[in-house]
């Protein structure tokens, strides 16, 4: 006698499929609008991010072009609009643009014999923690050079101490000003030894090394036999 077909497995599969279908339909009924909104928000955010990056690139290119035009104007002697344009770039530009604008503003101030403004601009760069150290250190050197005669020797030494060390990029210039400050304090032997150390450092520019040799000799220090030293 024929056995009736076993429909249990088929029935269970159909029930399971229907259940999943119903669950999905209920899920989309309950959360479909939220999912659509989330997808739209994601696409909008992605598109906005891409637009913003492109906008930044275009803005940066425009700022570079503007800075180049300012340089051209300064070179031709047309500087009437340059201060305001540089001030604008120093506030709104990228780090590199901002630093370049500030350095140019300080140089323009010096060209116009406004030493106070130049020193203040260099100080603003040196004090700006958001800028890379090379910009800040260069500005500190320029600021100190402009203010050297008005500063107390100990102020010069303390300010330049981090840079007046062998191995530092600004060792030559920072060390030179430090040694001159030491002379003002009557520390001639220490100054001579520091000049000798500068003269021996092959990484220091040749012009600075040449001055250091002459100054060390004037202080009675033989560069060839002087010990290596740095500012204290």
MODELLER restraints for C-alpha pairs under 7 A, 6 or more apart:
rsr = mdl.restraints
at = mdl.atoms
rsr.add(forms.Gaussian(group=physical.xy_distance, feature=features.Distance(at['CA:63:A'], at['CA:93:A']), mean=6.93, stdev=0.5))
rsr.add(forms.Gaussian(group=physical.xy_distance, feature=features.Distance(at['CA:70:A'], at['CA:82:A']), mean=6.10, stdev=0.5))
rsr.add(forms.Gaussian(group=physical.xy_distance, feature=features.Distance(at['CA:73:A'], at['CA:79:A']), mean=6.20, stdev=0.5))
rsr.add(forms.Gaussian(group=physical.xy_distance, feature=features.Distance(at['CA:83:A'], at['CA:105:A']), mean=6.53, stdev=0.5))
rsr.add(forms.Gaussian(group=physical.xy_distance, feature=features.Distance(at['CA:86:A'], at['CA:101:A']), mean=5.26, stdev=0.5))
rsr.add(forms.Gaussian(group=physical.xy_distance, feature=features.Distance(at['CA:86:A'], at['CA:105:A']), mean=6.23, stdev=0.5))
rsr.add(forms.Gaussian(group=physical.xy_distance, feature=features.Distance(at['CA:89:A'], at['CA:97:A']), mean=6.89, stdev=0.5))
rsr.add(forms.Gaussian(group=physical.xy_distance, feature=features.Distance(at['CA:89:A'], at['CA:98:A']), mean=5.93, stdev=0.5))
rsr.add(forms.Gaussian(group=physical.xy_distance, feature=features.Distance(at['CA:89:A'], at['CA:101:A']), mean=6.13, stdev=0.5))
rsr.add(forms.Gaussian(group=physical.xy_distance, feature=features.Distance(at['CA:90:A'], at['CA:98:A']), mean=4.14, stdev=0.5))
rsr.add(forms.Gaussian(group=physical.xy_distance, feature=features.Distance(at['CA:90:A'], at['CA:99:A']), mean=6.88, stdev=0.5))
rsr.add(forms.Gaussian(group=physical.xy_distance, feature=features.Distance(at['CA:90:A'], at['CA:101:A']), mean=5.40, stdev=0.5))
rsr.add(forms.Gaussian(group=physical.xy_distance, feature=features.Distance(at['CA:90:A'], at['CA:102:A']), mean=5.88, stdev=0.5))
rsr.add(forms.Gaussian(group=physical.xy_distance, feature=features.Distance(at['CA:91:A'], at['CA:98:A']), mean=6.67, stdev=0.5))
rsr.add(forms.Gaussian(group=physical.xy_distance, feature=features.Distance(at['CA:95:A'], at['CA:131:A']), mean=6.22, stdev=0.5))
rsr.add(forms.Gaussian(group=physical.xy_distance, feature=features.Distance(at['CA:99:A'], at['CA:125:A']), mean=6.98, stdev=0.5))
rsr.add(forms.Gaussian(group=physical.xy_distance, feature=features.Distance(at['CA:99:A'], at['CA:135:A']), mean=7.00, stdev=0.5))
rsr.add(forms.Gaussian(group=physical.xy_distance, feature=features.Distance(at['CA:102:A'], at['CA:121:A']), mean=6.54, stdev=0.5))
rsr.add(forms.Gaussian(group=physical.xy_distance, feature=features.Distance(at['CA:106:A'], at['CA:117:A']), mean=6.98, stdev=0.5))
rsr.add(forms.Gaussian(group=physical.xy_distance, feature=features.Distance(at['CA:106:A'], at['CA:118:A']), mean=4.22, stdev=0.5))
rsr.add(forms.Gaussian(group=physical.xy_distance, feature=features.Distance(at['CA:106:A'], at['CA:121:A']), mean=5.72, stdev=0.5))
rsr.add(forms.Gaussian(group=physical.xy_distance, feature=features.Distance(at['CA:106:A'], at['CA:122:A']), mean=6.67, stdev=0.5))
rsr.add(forms.Gaussian(group=physical.xy_distance, feature=features.Distance(at['CA:107:A'], at['CA:118:A']), mean=6.82, stdev=0.5))
rsr.add(forms.Gaussian(group=physical.xy_distance, feature=features.Distance(at['CA:109:A'], at['CA:115:A']), mean=6.69, stdev=0.5))
rsr.add(forms.Gaussian(group=physical.xy_distance, feature=features.Distance(at['CA:109:A'], at['CA:117:A']), mean=6.28, stdev=0.5))
rsr.add(forms.Gaussian(group=physical.xy_distance, feature=features.Distance(at['CA:109:A'], at['CA:118:A']), mean=5.37, stdev=0.5))
rsr.add(forms.Gaussian(group=physical.xy_distance, feature=features.Distance(at['CA:110:A'], at['CA:118:A']), mean=6.01, stdev=0.5))
rsr.add(forms.Gaussian(group=physical.xy_distance, feature=features.Distance(at['CA:119:A'], at['CA:143:A']), mean=5.00, stdev=0.5))
rsr.add(forms.Gaussian(group=physical.xy_distance, feature=features.Distance(at['CA:119:A'], at['CA:146:A']), mean=6.38, stdev=0.5))
rsr.add(forms.Gaussian(group=physical.xy_distance, feature=features.Distance(at['CA:122:A'], at['CA:139:A']), mean=4.87, stdev=0.5))
rsr.add(forms.Gaussian(group=physical.xy_distance, feature=features.Distance(at['CA:122:A'], at['CA:140:A']), mean=6.61, stdev=0.5))
rsr.add(forms.Gaussian(group=physical.xy_distance, feature=features.Distance(at['CA:122:A'], at['CA:142:A']), mean=6.75, stdev=0.5))
rsr.add(forms.Gaussian(group=physical.xy_distance, feature=features.Distance(at['CA:122:A'], at['CA:143:A']), mean=5.41, stdev=0.5))
rsr.add(forms.Gaussian(group=physical.xy_distance, feature=features.Distance(at['CA:123:A'], at['CA:139:A']), mean=6.76, stdev=0.5))
rsr.add(forms.Gaussian(group=physical.xy_distance, feature=features.Distance(at['CA:123:A'], at['CA:140:A']), mean=6.60, stdev=0.5))
rsr.add(forms.Gaussian(group=physical.xy_distance, feature=features.Distance(at['CA:123:A'], at['CA:143:A']), mean=6.19, stdev=0.5))
rsr.add(forms.Gaussian(group=physical.xy_distance, feature=features.Distance(at['CA:125:A'], at['CA:136:A']), mean=5.62, stdev=0.5))
rsr.add(forms.Gaussian(group=physical.xy_distance, feature=features.Distance(at['CA:125:A'], at['CA:139:A']), mean=6.08, stdev=0.5))
rsr.add(forms.Gaussian(group=physical.xy_distance, feature=features.Distance(at['CA:126:A'], at['CA:136:A']), mean=4.07, stdev=0.5))
rsr.add(forms.Gaussian(group=physical.xy_distance, feature=features.Distance(at['CA:126:A'], at['CA:137:A']), mean=6.45, stdev=0.5))
rsr.add(forms.Gaussian(group=physical.xy_distance, feature=features.Distance(at['CA:126:A'], at['CA:139:A']), mean=5.40, stdev=0.5))
rsr.add(forms.Gaussian(group=physical.xy_distance, feature=features.Distance(at['CA:126:A'], at['CA:140:A']), mean=5.37, stdev=0.5))
rsr.add(forms.Gaussian(group=physical.xy_distance, feature=features.Distance(at['CA:141:A'], at['CA:174:A']), mean=6.79, stdev=0.5))
rsr.add(forms.Gaussian(group=physical.xy_distance, feature=features.Distance(at['CA:153:A'], at['CA:181:A']), mean=4.62, stdev=0.5))
rsr.add(forms.Gaussian(group=physical.xy_distance, feature=features.Distance(at['CA:153:A'], at['CA:182:A']), mean=6.78, stdev=0.5))
rsr.add(forms.Gaussian(group=physical.xy_distance, feature=features.Distance(at['CA:153:A'], at['CA:184:A']), mean=6.53, stdev=0.5))
rsr.add(forms.Gaussian(group=physical.xy_distance, feature=features.Distance(at['CA:153:A'], at['CA:185:A']), mean=6.69, stdev=0.5))
rsr.add(forms.Gaussian(group=physical.xy_distance, feature=features.Distance(at['CA:156:A'], at['CA:178:A']), mean=6.47, stdev=0.5))
rsr.add(forms.Gaussian(group=physical.xy_distance, feature=features.Distance(at['CA:156:A'], at['CA:181:A']), mean=6.62, stdev=0.5))
rsr.add(forms.Gaussian(group=physical.xy_distance, feature=features.Distance(at['CA:157:A'], at['CA:178:A']), mean=5.22, stdev=0.5))
rsr.add(forms.Gaussian(group=physical.xy_distance, feature=features.Distance(at['CA:157:A'], at['CA:181:A']), mean=6.74, stdev=0.5))
rsr.add(forms.Gaussian(group=physical.xy_distance, feature=features.Distance(at['CA:160:A'], at['CA:174:A']), mean=5.89, stdev=0.5))
rsr.add(forms.Gaussian(group=physical.xy_distance, feature=features.Distance(at['CA:160:A'], at['CA:178:A']), mean=6.96, stdev=0.5))
rsr.add(forms.Gaussian(group=physical.xy_distance, feature=features.Distance(at['CA:161:A'], at['CA:231:A']), mean=6.51, stdev=0.5))
rsr.add(forms.Gaussian(group=physical.xy_distance, feature=features.Distance(at['CA:163:A'], at['CA:170:A']), mean=5.86, stdev=0.5))
rsr.add(forms.Gaussian(group=physical.xy_distance, feature=features.Distance(at['CA:163:A'], at['CA:171:A']), mean=5.78, stdev=0.5))
rsr.add(forms.Gaussian(group=physical.xy_distance, feature=features.Distance(at['CA:163:A'], at['CA:174:A']), mean=5.96, stdev=0.5))
rsr.add(forms.Gaussian(group=physical.xy_distance, feature=features.Distance(at['CA:164:A'], at['CA:170:A']), mean=6.92, stdev=0.5))
rsr.add(forms.Gaussian(group=physical.xy_distance, feature=features.Distance(at['CA:164:A'], at['CA:171:A']), mean=4.66, stdev=0.5))
rsr.add(forms.Gaussian(group=physical.xy_distance, feature=features.Distance(at['CA:164:A'], at['CA:174:A']), mean=4.89, stdev=0.5))
rsr.add(forms.Gaussian(group=physical.xy_distance, feature=features.Distance(at['CA:164:A'], at['CA:175:A']), mean=4.52, stdev=0.5))
rsr.add(forms.Gaussian(group=physical.xy_distance, feature=features.Distance(at['CA:164:A'], at['CA:230:A']), mean=6.75, stdev=0.5))
rsr.add(forms.Gaussian(group=physical.xy_distance, feature=features.Distance(at['CA:164:A'], at['CA:231:A']), mean=6.00, stdev=0.5))
rsr.add(forms.Gaussian(group=physical.xy_distance, feature=features.Distance(at['CA:165:A'], at['CA:171:A']), mean=5.45, stdev=0.5))
rsr.add(forms.Gaussian(group=physical.xy_distance, feature=features.Distance(at['CA:165:A'], at['CA:230:A']), mean=5.52, stdev=0.5))
rsr.add(forms.Gaussian(group=physical.xy_distance, feature=features.Distance(at['CA:165:A'], at['CA:231:A']), mean=6.64, stdev=0.5))
rsr.add(forms.Gaussian(group=physical.xy_distance, feature=features.Distance(at['CA:166:A'], at['CA:230:A']), mean=6.74, stdev=0.5))
rsr.add(forms.Gaussian(group=physical.xy_distance, feature=features.Distance(at['CA:172:A'], at['CA:198:A']), mean=5.76, stdev=0.5))
rsr.add(forms.Gaussian(group=physical.xy_distance, feature=features.Distance(at['CA:172:A'], at['CA:204:A']), mean=5.37, stdev=0.5))
rsr.add(forms.Gaussian(group=physical.xy_distance, feature=features.Distance(at['CA:172:A'], at['CA:208:A']), mean=6.39, stdev=0.5))
rsr.add(forms.Gaussian(group=physical.xy_distance, feature=features.Distance(at['CA:175:A'], at['CA:194:A']), mean=6.93, stdev=0.5))
rsr.add(forms.Gaussian(group=physical.xy_distance, feature=features.Distance(at['CA:175:A'], at['CA:231:A']), mean=6.99, stdev=0.5))
rsr.add(forms.Gaussian(group=physical.xy_distance, feature=features.Distance(at['CA:176:A'], at['CA:195:A']), mean=6.72, stdev=0.5))
rsr.add(forms.Gaussian(group=physical.xy_distance, feature=features.Distance(at['CA:179:A'], at['CA:191:A']), mean=4.44, stdev=0.5))
rsr.add(forms.Gaussian(group=physical.xy_distance, feature=features.Distance(at['CA:179:A'], at['CA:194:A']), mean=6.30, stdev=0.5))
rsr.add(forms.Gaussian(group=physical.xy_distance, feature=features.Distance(at['CA:179:A'], at['CA:195:A']), mean=6.77, stdev=0.5))
rsr.add(forms.Gaussian(group=physical.xy_distance, feature=features.Distance(at['CA:180:A'], at['CA:191:A']), mean=6.93, stdev=0.5))
rsr.add(forms.Gaussian(group=physical.xy_distance, feature=features.Distance(at['CA:182:A'], at['CA:188:A']), mean=6.65, stdev=0.5))
rsr.add(forms.Gaussian(group=physical.xy_distance, feature=features.Distance(at['CA:182:A'], at['CA:191:A']), mean=5.68, stdev=0.5))
rsr.add(forms.Gaussian(group=physical.xy_distance, feature=features.Distance(at['CA:183:A'], at['CA:191:A']), mean=6.18, stdev=0.5))
rsr.add(forms.Gaussian(group=physical.xy_distance, feature=features.Distance(at['CA:188:A'], at['CA:219:A']), mean=6.56, stdev=0.5))
rsr.add(forms.Gaussian(group=physical.xy_distance, feature=features.Distance(at['CA:192:A'], at['CA:216:A']), mean=4.53, stdev=0.5))
rsr.add(forms.Gaussian(group=physical.xy_distance, feature=features.Distance(at['CA:192:A'], at['CA:219:A']), mean=5.64, stdev=0.5))
rsr.add(forms.Gaussian(group=physical.xy_distance, feature=features.Distance(at['CA:192:A'], at['CA:221:A']), mean=5.68, stdev=0.5))
rsr.add(forms.Gaussian(group=physical.xy_distance, feature=features.Distance(at['CA:193:A'], at['CA:221:A']), mean=6.73, stdev=0.5))
rsr.add(forms.Gaussian(group=physical.xy_distance, feature=features.Distance(at['CA:193:A'], at['CA:226:A']), mean=6.24, stdev=0.5))
rsr.add(forms.Gaussian(group=physical.xy_distance, feature=features.Distance(at['CA:193:A'], at['CA:227:A']), mean=6.88, stdev=0.5))
rsr.add(forms.Gaussian(group=physical.xy_distance, feature=features.Distance(at['CA:193:A'], at['CA:229:A']), mean=6.36, stdev=0.5))
rsr.add(forms.Gaussian(group=physical.xy_distance, feature=features.Distance(at['CA:194:A'], at['CA:229:A']), mean=5.77, stdev=0.5))
rsr.add(forms.Gaussian(group=physical.xy_distance, feature=features.Distance(at['CA:194:A'], at['CA:230:A']), mean=5.73, stdev=0.5))
rsr.add(forms.Gaussian(group=physical.xy_distance, feature=features.Distance(at['CA:194:A'], at['CA:231:A']), mean=6.85, stdev=0.5))
rsr.add(forms.Gaussian(group=physical.xy_distance, feature=features.Distance(at['CA:195:A'], at['CA:212:A']), mean=4.80, stdev=0.5))
rsr.add(forms.Gaussian(group=physical.xy_distance, feature=features.Distance(at['CA:195:A'], at['CA:213:A']), mean=6.76, stdev=0.5))
rsr.add(forms.Gaussian(group=physical.xy_distance, feature=features.Distance(at['CA:195:A'], at['CA:215:A']), mean=6.73, stdev=0.5))
rsr.add(forms.Gaussian(group=physical.xy_distance, feature=features.Distance(at['CA:195:A'], at['CA:216:A']), mean=5.29, stdev=0.5))
rsr.add(forms.Gaussian(group=physical.xy_distance, feature=features.Distance(at['CA:196:A'], at['CA:212:A']), mean=6.43, stdev=0.5))
rsr.add(forms.Gaussian(group=physical.xy_distance, feature=features.Distance(at['CA:196:A'], at['CA:213:A']), mean=6.35, stdev=0.5))
rsr.add(forms.Gaussian(group=physical.xy_distance, feature=features.Distance(at['CA:196:A'], at['CA:216:A']), mean=5.75, stdev=0.5))
rsr.add(forms.Gaussian(group=physical.xy_distance, feature=features.Distance(at['CA:196:A'], at['CA:223:A']), mean=4.89, stdev=0.5))
rsr.add(forms.Gaussian(group=physical.xy_distance, feature=features.Distance(at['CA:196:A'], at['CA:226:A']), mean=6.31, stdev=0.5))
rsr.add(forms.Gaussian(group=physical.xy_distance, feature=features.Distance(at['CA:197:A'], at['CA:228:A']), mean=5.21, stdev=0.5))
rsr.add(forms.Gaussian(group=physical.xy_distance, feature=features.Distance(at['CA:197:A'], at['CA:229:A']), mean=5.83, stdev=0.5))
rsr.add(forms.Gaussian(group=physical.xy_distance, feature=features.Distance(at['CA:198:A'], at['CA:204:A']), mean=6.91, stdev=0.5))
rsr.add(forms.Gaussian(group=physical.xy_distance, feature=features.Distance(at['CA:198:A'], at['CA:209:A']), mean=6.08, stdev=0.5))
rsr.add(forms.Gaussian(group=physical.xy_distance, feature=features.Distance(at['CA:198:A'], at['CA:212:A']), mean=6.31, stdev=0.5))
rsr.add(forms.Gaussian(group=physical.xy_distance, feature=features.Distance(at['CA:199:A'], at['CA:209:A']), mean=4.33, stdev=0.5))
rsr.add(forms.Gaussian(group=physical.xy_distance, feature=features.Distance(at['CA:199:A'], at['CA:210:A']), mean=6.82, stdev=0.5))
rsr.add(forms.Gaussian(group=physical.xy_distance, feature=features.Distance(at['CA:199:A'], at['CA:212:A']), mean=5.35, stdev=0.5))
rsr.add(forms.Gaussian(group=physical.xy_distance, feature=features.Distance(at['CA:199:A'], at['CA:213:A']), mean=5.60, stdev=0.5))
rsr.add(forms.Gaussian(group=physical.xy_distance, feature=features.Distance(at['CA:213:A'], at['CA:223:A']), mean=6.64, stdev=0.5))
rsr.add(forms.Gaussian(group=physical.xy_distance, feature=features.Distance(at['CA:216:A'], at['CA:223:A']), mean=6.87, stdev=0.5))
